[in-house]
Amino acid sequence: MLSERLLKALNDQVNYEFYSAYTYLAMASYAESQDLDGFANFFRVQYEEELFHAMKFYDYINQMDGRVILEKIDQPKVEYDSVLHLFEEGYKHEKEVTSRIYNLADIATDEKEHATISLLKWFIDEQVEEEQNFNTIIKKLKRIESNSAALYMLDDELATRTFTPPVANA
């Protein structure tokens, strides 16, 4: 059974994952308003991933005989200076998610809650990938600078990204 402290922290993360999904949908909307459908697709896929993450925590809490408490979702930022700024903010957001996952892992480790530690190992590995994705695109955008042809090539590349839910043991 989960301790009250760990259950609260996991519930906070469920809500933060839903906020993350909402944030990425707002980012997709910004990209669409700039006629960058590929960039919008990138953030729509991020949205789907965050919903998957939220439900992974949701299901785990229920599996551990806890109760999920959903809270109000704050409005995400909706205006950005550029596509580069959009990705820099996304990268910053992913770093915050990583910090939160690490905090959960610290609590689970302190409490010797091995099932939660196992769950969080998946999320820790996932965060390495998430941060790398953002960092790679930021580097590309910085190299592109004001080359609109290169920007549209990257937009086309990001249009091909899809969300495939991980298999059962993930």
N, C-alpha and C positions, 0 to 999 in steps of 0.2 A: 504494500500500500504506500502511496506517495505521501510524504510529509506535507503539512500545510504550506510550508515555505516553498517547497519544490512545486507543488500544485499551483500555487499563485504565480510563480515564475513561468511555468509552462503555459498557464492561461494568458499571461501577459504576452508571451511569444505568439500564441495563436492569434491574438488581436493584432500584434505587430505585423504578422505575416499577411493578414487581410489588409492592413494599412499599406503594406508594401505593394500588394496587388493593385490597390487603388492608386498608389503613386505611379506605378508603371503604366496604368491605363491613362492617367493624366498626361504622362510623357508621350504616350502614343498619340494622344489627341493633339499635343503640340506639334509633333512631327507631321501628322496629317495636315495640320493647318499650314505647314510650310511646303506642302506637296511633296513630301518625302515618304512615300508609302513603304519603302523598304525599311527605313528607320522606324516607322510606325509599327511595322510587322515585328521588328526586334523587340519592341516594348510590349506588344501584345503577347508575344511568347513569354516574356518575363512575367507578365500578368498571370498567364496560365500556370507558370512554374510556381509563383508565389501562392496561388490558390491551392495547388497540389501540396506545397509545404504546410500551409495552414491546416489542411485536412489531415495531413500526416500527424501533426501534433494533436489535432482534435481527436482522431481515432485512437492515438496512443493514450491520451488522458482517459478516454472511455474504457479502453482495454484494461487500464490500471485501476478501474473502479472509481475514477475521479469524475468531476463534473465540469464541463466547459461553461464558462461564463463569458458571453459575448458583450463587448462594450461599444460605445460610440466610436465611429471612425472619423478622425479629423480630416479636414479638407487638405489635400496635398497641394504643393506648389504647382502653379499652372503656367507661369511665364518664365521664359528662359531667354538669354541673350543670343544664343546660337546653338547649333547642334552639338558643338564641342562642349558648351556649358551644360547642355542636357546630359551628356554622358559623364561629365565630371561630377554632376550632382548624383547621377545613378551610382557611380563608383563610390562616392562618399556614403551613399545610403547602404551599399553592400558592405562597406567597412563597418558601419554601425550594426548591421545584422550579424556580422562575424563576431563583433564584440559581445553582442547579446547571447549568441550561441556559446561562446567561451564562458560567459558568466553562468549560463545554465549548466555547462559541463563542470564548472568549479563547484556549484551547489551539489550536483549529483555525486561528484567525487567525495566531497565533504561528508555526504550522507551515506556513502557506499551503496548508492542506488544503481546497481549494475545494469539493470534493464534500460534505465534512462541513459546511462553512459553509452550503451550499445546504440541506442537510437541517435544520440547526439554525434557519435562518430560519423554516421552517414551525413549529417548536416555539416559537420566540420569539413569533410571532403568536398561536399557540394559548394561550400563557400570559397574554397580555393579556386574552383572552376569559375564561379560567378565573378570573383574579383579579377581573375585573369581575363575573362571575356571583356569586361569593361575597360581594363587597362590596355588591352590590345587595340580596341577600337579607338580609344583616346589617342594612342600613339599614331594610328593611321590618320586620324583627323588632323593631328598636328602636322604631319608630313604633307597632307593635302593642302593646308592653309586655304588659299582662295582659289584653288583650281576646281572650278565647277564641274568639269568633265570627270575628274577623279572622284568628286563628291557623289555624282550620280552613279559611277561605277560601284562605289561602296554601297550606295543605296540599293542597287540591283543585287549585290551580294547578300545584303541583309534581308532582302525580300524572300530568299530561299530558306530562311531559318524556320524550323518547325518545332513544336513541342511533342515529345514522345514520353509519356509517363514511364518511369522506371518500372521494371518487372517486380513481381510480388515481394521478393526479399529485400528490395532496396528501401 
